[in-house]
Amino acid sequence: MPVEFLGIAATHNGSETSPRSGAAFDKEYTLKLARAHEDHGWDRVLFAYGSGSPDPAPAAAYIASRLDKLRILLAHRPNVSYPTFAAKTFATLDQISDGRLTVHFITGGSDHEQGREGDTLTKDERYSRTREYIEIVKRIWTSHEPFDHEGEHYRFHDFVSDVFPVQQPRPDVSFGGSSAAAYAAGGAEADIYALWGEPLEKTAEQIEAVKAAARAAGRTTPPRIQVAFRPIIAPTEELAWEKAHRTVDAIKARKEKGEPAVVRHHRRGDPENTGSQRLISIAQSGERYDRALWTPTAAATGGAGNSNALVGTPETVARALLDYYDLGVDIISARGYDLLGDAIDFGRHVIPLVREEVAKRDAERAARGPGTLVEAG
């Protein structure tokens, strides 16, 4: 089973540890970072979404028109546009990128963040809307005859698009979340299910929950699984841990100053979304798990997004990622705190180790042949 690597397509150089040095959309930096990913073995990059952030769709089109291989994961919130409009946008971007698009649908885990753009639905209502939205987008991508739709959240008549994706029958759909409602919606509709990095045991439980939801929806093939981490690597274990503690100190210092990049997501108390609640609970139960998982980075940000770290040498972090691969994870999402430098270092020193070991395991599995029992040692 091949493994893929997803990086971040940030539009500026700021992170939780350091403020950005320029505008929110720095065209030159956006291209430089994307090119670093393409040149160092990454498969795709995520164009994330935030209520006040640069629009990810034109930013993605900008990168797609300038790079030849790097694939795009475009984050999209259903509350910001009607599905008929969004489906055309996605199809156009798939045309611009020559079939390199995947769309990540975000339901939204914070009422306050959703409210910034006028979304007043409850969390359960948002999941219902997202599921209907994805169903509509898929149909628009694949229907060449006009159709009507009368749903709970959307109604339109006699619609047919004149622009279709390059990918046939359609681009992949990505989805994430850690609640029962998320599992149900993503299990039914997603080609890729995205999780935040948790200890191996808890990740295995989540994977089983996603598979169960897919079976309940009548699917015979479950979504592929993606897991996200914040790698902190250095040439030695000692240097890696020193770097990790400096990272947390920097996050805490910015948080104490009230800088928006660190506190904005959960500025009104504890997080509402299940994923962040899980990260906080894990951090409260311990700092280190398995080979290299480290939780103080998540604790320092209040469980904001992808925030659990993997700490160690490239060899240690690669082995830790292979442990997740053995659970059935075949897409690794990774984003450092020095966005450009860490993308290059991870691409140079970690990705080749993981790919080499995955290829070795696949070759051994093929040599054994189907149905061969392997004695546990």
C-alpha positions as CSV (number, residue, x, y, z in Angstrom):
1,M,0.0,0.0,0.0
2,P,1.8,3.2,-1.1
3,V,2.1,6.1,1.3
4,E,1.5,9.7,0.5
5,F,2.7,12.9,2.2
6,L,0.6,16.1,2.7
7,G,2.2,19.4,3.5
8,I,0.8,22.9,4.1
9,A,0.4,25.5,1.4
10,A,0.6,28.6,3.7
11,T,0.2,32.0,2.2
12,H,2.7,33.6,4.6
13,N,5.6,32.6,6.8
14,G,3.9,33.0,10.2
15,S,3.2,30.1,12.6
16,E,2.4,29.5,16.3
17,T,6.0,30.3,17.1
18,S,6.7,33.4,15.1
19,P,4.6,36.2,13.6
20,R,4.5,36.6,9.8
21,S,6.8,39.1,8.3
22,G,4.6,40.4,5.5
23,A,1.0,40.4,4.2
24,A,-1.5,37.6,4.8
25,F,-1.1,36.7,1.1
26,D,2.5,36.8,0.2
27,K,2.6,35.6,-3.4
28,E,6.3,35.0,-3.6
29,Y,6.4,33.1,-0.3
30,T,3.4,31.0,-1.2
31,L,5.1,29.8,-4.4
32,K,8.4,29.3,-2.7
33,L,6.9,27.1,0.0
34,A,4.9,25.1,-2.5
35,R,7.9,24.6,-4.7
36,A,9.9,23.4,-1.7
37,H,7.3,20.7,-1.2
38,E,7.3,19.7,-4.9
39,D,11.1,19.6,-4.9
40,H,11.5,17.5,-1.8
41,G,9.2,14.5,-2.3
42,W,5.8,15.7,-1.0
43,D,2.7,14.6,-2.9
44,R,0.2,17.4,-2.1
45,V,-0.3,20.5,0.0
46,L,-3.3,21.7,1.9
47,F,-4.8,25.1,1.2
48,A,-6.5,25.7,4.5
49,Y,-9.6,27.8,5.3
50,G,-10.2,30.5,7.9
51,S,-12.9,33.1,8.2
52,G,-10.5,36.0,7.7
53,S,-7.8,34.3,5.8
54,P,-7.0,34.7,2.0
55,D,-9.4,32.7,-0.2
56,P,-7.7,29.3,-0.7
57,A,-9.2,28.6,-4.2
58,P,-7.5,31.4,-6.2
59,A,-4.3,30.8,-4.1
60,A,-4.5,27.1,-5.2
61,A,-5.1,28.1,-8.8
62,Y,-2.0,30.3,-8.6
63,I,0.2,27.4,-7.5
64,A,-1.4,24.9,-9.8
65,S,-0.6,27.1,-12.8
66,R,3.1,27.3,-11.8
67,L,3.9,23.9,-10.6
68,D,3.6,20.7,-12.6
69,K,3.4,17.8,-10.1
70,L,2.3,18.9,-6.7
71,R,-1.3,18.0,-6.0
72,I,-3.8,20.2,-4.2
73,L,-6.0,19.6,-1.2
74,L,-8.5,22.5,-1.1
75,A,-10.3,23.2,2.1
76,H,-13.9,24.4,1.7
77,R,-16.7,25.4,4.2
78,P,-20.2,24.7,2.8
79,N,-21.6,27.8,4.5
80,V,-19.6,30.2,2.3
81,S,-21.1,29.4,-1.1
82,Y,-24.0,27.5,-2.7
83,P,-23.0,24.0,-3.9
84,T,-23.8,24.8,-7.5
85,F,-21.3,27.6,-7.5
86,A,-18.7,25.6,-5.5
87,A,-18.9,22.6,-7.8
88,K,-18.0,24.8,-10.8
89,T,-15.2,26.4,-8.9
90,F,-13.7,22.9,-8.0
91,A,-14.2,21.6,-11.6
92,T,-12.4,24.7,-13.0
93,L,-9.5,24.3,-10.5
94,D,-9.3,20.6,-11.5
95,Q,-9.0,21.8,-15.1
96,I,-6.3,24.4,-14.2
97,S,-4.3,21.8,-12.3
98,D,-4.7,19.0,-14.9
99,G,-6.5,16.7,-12.5
100,R,-4.6,17.3,-9.3
101,L,-7.4,18.4,-7.0
102,T,-8.9,16.9,-3.9
103,V,-11.5,18.8,-1.9
104,H,-11.6,18.8,1.9
105,F,-15.0,19.7,3.2
106,I,-15.0,21.4,6.6
107,T,-18.2,21.3,8.7
108,G,-16.9,23.7,11.4
109,G,-16.3,22.9,15.0
110,S,-16.7,26.4,16.5
111,D,-20.0,28.3,16.6
112,H,-18.0,31.5,17.1
113,E,-15.8,30.9,14.1
114,Q,-18.8,29.9,11.9
115,G,-20.7,33.0,13.1
116,R,-17.9,35.3,11.8
117,E,-19.3,34.6,8.3
118,G,-23.0,34.5,9.2
119,D,-23.4,30.7,9.9
120,T,-25.9,30.2,12.7
121,L,-26.7,26.5,12.4
122,T,-26.0,24.1,15.2
123,K,-23.2,21.6,15.0
124,D,-25.6,18.7,14.1
125,E,-27.4,20.9,11.5
126,R,-24.0,21.7,10.0
127,Y,-23.1,18.0,9.6
128,S,-26.5,17.4,7.9
129,R,-25.8,20.4,5.6
130,T,-22.3,19.2,4.8
131,R,-23.5,15.7,3.8
132,E,-26.2,17.1,1.6
133,Y,-23.6,19.6,0.1
134,I,-21.2,16.8,-0.8
135,E,-23.9,14.7,-2.4
136,I,-24.9,17.7,-4.6
137,V,-21.3,18.5,-5.6
138,K,-20.6,14.9,-6.5
139,R,-23.8,14.9,-8.7
140,I,-22.9,18.1,-10.4
141,W,-19.4,16.8,-11.2
142,T,-20.9,13.7,-12.9
143,S,-24.3,14.8,-14.4
144,H,-24.5,16.0,-17.9
145,E,-28.2,16.5,-17.9
146,P,-30.1,19.2,-15.9
147,F,-31.6,18.1,-12.6
148,D,-33.6,19.5,-9.7
149,H,-32.8,19.2,-6.0
150,E,-35.2,19.6,-3.1
151,G,-33.3,19.0,0.1
152,E,-33.3,20.0,3.7
153,H,-30.8,22.8,3.2
154,Y,-30.7,23.4,-0.6
155,R,-33.2,23.8,-3.4
156,F,-32.6,24.5,-7.0
157,H,-34.1,23.5,-10.4
158,D,-32.9,22.6,-13.9
159,F,-29.2,23.0,-13.1
160,V,-26.4,21.5,-15.2
161,S,-22.8,22.6,-15.2
162,D,-20.8,23.3,-18.4
163,V,-17.4,22.7,-16.7
164,F,-16.4,19.2,-15.5
165,P,-13.3,17.9,-13.7
166,V,-10.4,16.3,-15.5
167,Q,-10.5,13.4,-13.1
168,Q,-13.1,10.8,-13.9
169,P,-15.6,10.1,-12.6
170,R,-14.7,12.9,-10.1
171,P,-12.0,14.3,-7.8
172,D,-11.7,12.7,-4.3
173,V,-13.6,14.1,-1.4
174,S,-11.8,14.5,2.0
175,F,-13.5,14.9,5.3
176,G,-12.5,15.1,9.0
177,G,-13.9,15.0,12.5
178,S,-13.9,12.9,15.7
179,S,-17.6,13.0,16.7
180,A,-20.2,10.3,16.0
181,A,-21.9,12.8,13.6
182,A,-18.6,13.3,11.8
183,Y,-18.0,9.5,11.5
184,A,-21.5,9.1,10.1
185,A,-21.1,11.8,7.5
186,G,-17.5,11.1,6.5
187,G,-18.0,7.3,6.6
188,A,-20.8,7.7,4.1
189,E,-19.3,10.3,1.7
190,A,-15.5,10.6,2.0
191,D,-12.8,9.1,-0.1
192,I,-10.3,10.2,2.5
193,Y,-11.0,10.5,6.2
194,A,-8.7,13.0,8.0
195,L,-7.7,12.6,11.7
196,W,-5.4,14.5,14.0
197,G,-2.4,12.7,15.5
198,E,-3.3,10.7,18.6
199,P,-1.7,7.8,20.4
200,L,-1.7,4.6,18.4
201,E,-4.4,2.9,20.4
202,K,-6.8,5.8,20.1
203,T,-6.1,6.2,16.4
204,A,-6.9,2.5,15.9
205,E,-10.2,3.1,17.7
206,Q,-11.0,6.0,15.4
207,I,-10.2,4.1,12.3
208,E,-12.5,1.3,13.3
209,A,-15.3,3.9,14.0
210,V,-14.8,5.3,10.5
211,K,-14.9,1.8,9.0
212,A,-18.1,1.0,11.0
213,A,-19.8,4.2,9.7
214,A,-18.8,3.3,6.1
215,R,-20.3,-0.2,6.5
216,A,-23.5,1.3,8.1
217,A,-23.8,3.5,5.0
218,G,-23.6,0.5,2.8
219,R,-20.1,0.9,1.5
220,T,-17.9,-2.0,0.8
221,T,-14.7,0.0,0.6
222,P,-14.0,2.4,3.5
223,P,-12.3,5.8,3.2
224,R,-8.5,6.0,3.1
225,I,-7.1,7.3,6.4
226,Q,-5.0,10.4,6.8
227,V,-3.4,11.4,10.1
228,A,-1.7,14.8,10.9
229,F,1.3,15.6,13.0
230,R,3.7,18.5,13.8
231,P,7.2,16.9,13.3
232,I,10.1,18.3,15.4
233,I,13.3,16.7,14.1
234,A,17.0,17.2,14.7
235,P,20.2,15.2,14.1
236,T,20.2,13.7,17.6
237,E,17.5,12.9,20.1
238,E,18.9,15.4,22.6
239,L,18.9,18.2,20.0
240,A,15.3,17.3,19.0
241,W,14.0,17.5,22.5
242,E,15.8,20.8,23.1
243,K,14.1,22.0,19.9
244,A,10.7,20.7,21.1
245,H,10.9,22.6,24.5
246,R,12.0,25.8,22.7
247,T,9.0,25.4,20.4
248,V,6.5,25.1,23.3
249,D,8.2,28.0,25.1
250,A,7.7,30.2,22.0
251,I,4.0,29.2,21.7
252,K,3.4,30.0,25.3
253,A,5.2,33.3,25.0
254,R,3.0,34.4,22.1
255,K,-0.1,33.1,23.8
256,E,0.7,35.1,26.9
257,K,1.0,38.2,24.7
258,G,-2.4,37.5,23.3
259,E,-1.2,37.2,19.7
260,P,-4.0,36.2,17.3
261,A,-2.2,33.4,15.6
262,V,-2.2,31.4,18.8
263,V,-5.4,32.4,20.6
264,R,-7.9,33.2,17.8
265,H,-9.4,29.7,17.4
266,H,-10.5,29.3,21.0
267,R,-10.7,32.8,22.2
268,R,-14.1,32.2,23.9
269,G,-13.3,29.4,26.4
270,D,-12.8,25.7,25.9
271,P,-13.0,24.2,22.4
272,E,-16.4,23.0,21.2
273,N,-15.2,20.4,18.7
274,T,-14.6,16.8,19.7
275,G,-11.2,16.6,18.0
276,S,-9.7,19.4,20.1
277,Q,-11.4,18.1,23.3
278,R,-9.7,14.8,22.6
279,L,-6.3,16.4,22.1
280,I,-6.6,18.2,25.4
281,S,-7.7,15.1,27.3
282,I,-4.8,13.1,25.9
283,A,-2.4,15.9,26.9
284,Q,-3.8,15.9,30.4
285,S,-3.2,12.2,30.7
286,G,0.4,12.3,29.7
287,E,3.1,14.1,27.7
288,R,4.7,11.2,25.8
289,Y,3.1,8.3,24.0
290,D,4.4,5.4,21.9
291,R,7.7,6.1,20.1
292,A,7.7,9.8,19.7
293,L,4.2,11.4,20.2
294,W,4.4,14.5,22.4
295,T,1.4,16.5,23.6
296,P,2.6,19.8,25.1
297,T,2.4,21.5,21.8
298,A,-1.3,20.6,21.7
299,A,-1.8,21.7,25.4
300,A,-0.1,25.0,24.7
301,T,-2.5,25.9,21.9
302,G,-5.6,24.6,23.7
303,G,-5.9,21.7,21.2
304,A,-6.2,24.0,18.2
305,G,-6.1,21.9,15.1
306,N,-3.3,19.7,14.1
307,S,-1.0,20.2,17.2
308,N,0.4,17.0,18.6
309,A,4.1,16.6,17.8
310,L,6.4,13.8,16.8
311,V,9.8,14.4,18.3
312,G,13.2,12.8,17.5
313,T,15.8,12.1,14.9
314,P,14.5,11.5,11.3
315,E,14.9,7.8,12.0
316,T,12.8,7.9,15.1
317,V,10.1,10.0,13.5
318,A,10.1,7.7,10.4
319,R,9.6,4.6,12.6
320,A,6.8,6.4,14.5
321,L,5.0,7.1,11.2
322,L,5.5,3.5,10.1
323,D,3.6,2.5,13.3
324,Y,0.6,4.5,12.0
325,Y,1.1,3.0,8.5
326,D,0.8,-0.4,10.1
327,L,-2.6,0.6,11.5
328,G,-3.8,1.4,8.0
329,V,-2.9,5.1,7.6
330,D,-1.6,5.7,4.1
331,I,-1.6,9.6,4.0
332,I,0.7,11.4,6.4
333,S,0.0,15.1,7.0
334,A,3.0,17.0,8.5
335,R,3.6,20.6,9.2
336,G,6.5,22.0,11.1
337,Y,6.8,25.3,12.9
338,D,9.4,26.8,10.6
339,L,7.2,26.2,7.6
340,L,9.8,26.4,4.8
341,G,12.8,25.0,6.6
342,D,10.9,22.1,8.2
343,A,9.2,21.2,4.9
344,I,12.7,20.9,3.3
345,D,14.2,18.9,6.2
346,F,11.2,16.6,6.5
347,G,11.3,16.0,2.8
348,R,15.0,15.3,2.7
349,H,15.4,13.2,5.8
350,V,12.1,11.6,6.8
351,I,10.1,11.0,3.6
352,P,12.7,8.8,1.9
353,L,13.1,6.6,5.0
354,V,9.3,6.0,5.2
355,R,9.0,5.4,1.5
356,E,11.9,2.9,1.5
357,E,10.5,0.9,4.3
358,V,7.0,0.9,2.9
359,A,8.3,-0.3,-0.5
360,K,10.3,-3.1,1.3
361,R,7.2,-4.2,3.2
362,D,5.1,-4.2,0.1
363,A,7.7,-6.2,-1.8
364,E,7.8,-8.8,1.1
365,R,4.0,-9.0,1.1
366,A,3.9,-9.5,-2.6
367,A,6.5,-12.2,-2.3
368,R,4.5,-14.1,0.3
369,G,1.5,-14.0,-1.9
370,P,-2.2,-13.8,-1.0
371,G,-3.4,-15.8,1.8
372,T,0.0,-16.5,3.3
373,L,0.0,-16.7,7.1
374,V,2.9,-15.0,8.8
375,E,3.9,-16.3,12.3
376,A,4.1,-13.5,14.8
377,G,7.5,-13.1,16.4
